[in-house]
Amino acid sequence: MTDDDRPGTPQDDAMQSLIGKQLRTLYDSVLVEPIPDKLVELLMKLDQVSADKSDDATHPSNDDESADQQ
């Protein structure tokens, strides 16, 4: 192994920089892609279920009280 092949050398730093630039380019292109309609619909359904559960937790039903009265 020569001095130029050892980790931490300018050659290694240049390779890491190149890999980083290529990864940024790849992921930047993904960020501008539109979200598929099916995924948007699924996310909206999940938000609704989450909101419904939150409402149930803050406003418990009176089912237990009506059962006790019978």
C-alpha positions in Angstrom: 0.0 0.0 0.0 1.4 3.4 -1.0 1.0 6.6 1.0 -1.5 7.8 -1.5 -3.8 4.7 -0.9 -4.1 5.1 2.8 -7.3 6.3 4.4 -7.3 10.0 5.1 -5.1 10.9 2.2 -6.1 13.6 -0.4 -7.0 10.8 -2.8 -9.4 9.3 -0.2 -10.9 12.8 0.5 -11.5 13.4 -3.2 -13.3 10.1 -3.6 -15.5 10.8 -0.5 -16.3 14.3 -1.9 -17.2 12.8 -5.3 -19.5 10.2 -3.7 -21.1 12.9 -1.5 -21.8 15.1 -4.6 -23.3 12.2 -6.5 -25.5 11.2 -3.6 -26.8 14.8 -3.1 -27.6 14.9 -6.8 -29.5 11.7 -6.6 -31.5 12.6 -3.5 -32.2 16.2 -4.7 -33.8 14.8 -7.8 -36.0 12.5 -5.6 -37.2 15.5 -3.5 -38.7 17.3 -6.6 -40.6 14.2 -7.8 -44.4 14.4 -7.2 -45.9 12.2 -4.5 -48.1 9.5 -6.0 -51.8 10.0 -5.6 -52.2 6.6 -3.9 -49.7 7.6 -1.2 -51.4 11.0 -0.7 -54.8 9.2 -0.3 -53.2 6.8 2.2 -51.7 9.6 4.2 -55.0 11.4 4.3 -56.8 8.3 5.6 -54.1 7.8 8.3 -54.4 11.4 9.4 -58.2 11.0 9.6 -57.9 7.8 11.7 -55.4 9.6 14.0 -57.7 12.6 14.4 -60.6 10.3 15.2 -58.7 8.5 17.8 -57.5 11.8 19.3 -61.2 13.0 19.4 -62.2 9.7 21.1 -59.5 10.2 23.8 -60.5 13.8 24.6 -64.3 13.2 24.4 -65.0 9.7 25.8 -68.4 8.3 24.8 -71.1 7.7 27.4 -71.4 4.0 26.5 -70.2 2.9 29.9 -72.6 5.2 31.7 -75.6 4.0 29.7 -74.6 0.4 30.3 -74.4 1.0 34.1 -77.9 2.5 34.1 -79.5 -0.5 32.5 
